[in-house]
């Protein structure tokens, strides 16, 4: 296993834009603060966060890894939606890392080898004084964990439910993402995209990326007529 902060197994990388500075906290300020402080001397040993798809789970997990890298700490990001079909060898020697971040743990729940590997990895991280973050679409007690010891471990840490942004928050998040990309997004265009587009933020951000490329290619400013044309709305 490579232990460099940006060297992750099996080709899994971090999105450059998945940072804390590019995340609008809304009602999740306490969660973001806990994640940012996790590598401090008195940071939380284990954080469990859950929320519906599109709520920002994966963004926050990758942001935690970026934060670790910025602090010269060794971090590992394991999205089990992508890696869960592999054997759990990637959990070997995790205690050598400073931070282990596991996304979509629900994808391997009910599989004996994975549950046992997670349980033992959890214990080794705890004994070594290292940090762990786990995320899923559901709270720990709602997962159908078959290994009782693992079910118990998942309730040990501080648990947060990611709160969805309201309409004002989604507007601010869209404007923030546009600023980060260097885009000029007028308020009326942002409101039009929110009114016409999907509810999930990740889908809205994907639309913003499409519009960024389209406006650069066409050398056009973002206007409502141009958005309609570019997206076929």
Secondary structure as the mmCIF struct_conf table of DSSP 4:
data_model
#
loop_
_struct_conf.conf_type_id
_struct_conf.id
_struct_conf.beg_label_comp_id
_struct_conf.beg_label_asym_id
_struct_conf.beg_label_seq_id
_struct_conf.end_label_comp_id
_struct_conf.end_label_asym_id
_struct_conf.end_label_seq_id
BEND BEND1 UNK A 4 UNK A 4
TURN_TY1_P TURN_TY1_P1 UNK A 5 UNK A 6
HELX_RH_3T_P HELX_RH_3T_P1 UNK A 9 UNK A 11
TURN_TY1_P TURN_TY1_P2 UNK A 16 UNK A 17
BEND BEND2 UNK A 19 UNK A 19
HELX_RH_3T_P HELX_RH_3T_P2 UNK A 20 UNK A 22
HELX_RH_3T_P HELX_RH_3T_P3 UNK A 26 UNK A 28
HELX_RH_AL_P HELX_RH_AL_P1 UNK A 29 UNK A 36
TURN_TY1_P TURN_TY1_P3 UNK A 37 UNK A 39
BEND BEND3 UNK A 40 UNK A 40
TURN_TY1_P TURN_TY1_P4 UNK A 41 UNK A 42
BEND BEND4 UNK A 45 UNK A 45
STRN STRN1 UNK A 46 UNK A 50
TURN_TY1_P TURN_TY1_P5 UNK A 53 UNK A 54
BEND BEND5 UNK A 55 UNK A 56
HELX_RH_AL_P HELX_RH_AL_P2 UNK A 57 UNK A 70
TURN_TY1_P TURN_TY1_P6 UNK A 71 UNK A 72
STRN STRN2 UNK A 75 UNK A 79
HELX_RH_AL_P HELX_RH_AL_P3 UNK A 80 UNK A 83
TURN_TY1_P TURN_TY1_P7 UNK A 84 UNK A 85
BEND BEND6 UNK A 86 UNK A 86
HELX_RH_3T_P HELX_RH_3T_P4 UNK A 88 UNK A 91
TURN_TY1_P TURN_TY1_P8 UNK A 92 UNK A 93
HELX_RH_3T_P HELX_RH_3T_P5 UNK A 94 UNK A 96
BEND BEND7 UNK A 97 UNK A 98
STRN STRN3 UNK A 99 UNK A 103
HELX_RH_3T_P HELX_RH_3T_P6 UNK A 105 UNK A 107
TURN_TY1_P TURN_TY1_P9 UNK A 108 UNK A 110
HELX_RH_AL_P HELX_RH_AL_P4 UNK A 112 UNK A 128
TURN_TY1_P TURN_TY1_P10 UNK A 129 UNK A 129
STRN STRN4 UNK A 131 UNK A 136
BEND BEND8 UNK A 137 UNK A 138
HELX_RH_3T_P HELX_RH_3T_P7 UNK A 140 UNK A 142
BEND BEND9 UNK A 143 UNK A 143
BEND BEND10 UNK A 146 UNK A 146
HELX_RH_AL_P HELX_RH_AL_P5 UNK A 148 UNK A 153
TURN_TY1_P TURN_TY1_P11 UNK A 154 UNK A 155
BEND BEND11 UNK A 156 UNK A 157
STRN STRN5 UNK A 158 UNK A 161
HELX_LH_PP_P HELX_LH_PP_P1 UNK A 162 UNK A 165
HELX_RH_AL_P HELX_RH_AL_P6 UNK A 167 UNK A 180
TURN_TY1_P TURN_TY1_P12 UNK A 181 UNK A 182
HELX_RH_AL_P HELX_RH_AL_P7 UNK A 187 UNK A 196
BEND BEND12 UNK A 197 UNK A 197
BEND BEND13 UNK A 199 UNK A 200
HELX_RH_AL_P HELX_RH_AL_P8 UNK A 201 UNK A 218
TURN_TY1_P TURN_TY1_P13 UNK A 219 UNK A 219
HELX_RH_AL_P HELX_RH_AL_P9 UNK A 224 UNK A 231
TURN_TY1_P TURN_TY1_P14 UNK A 232 UNK A 232
#
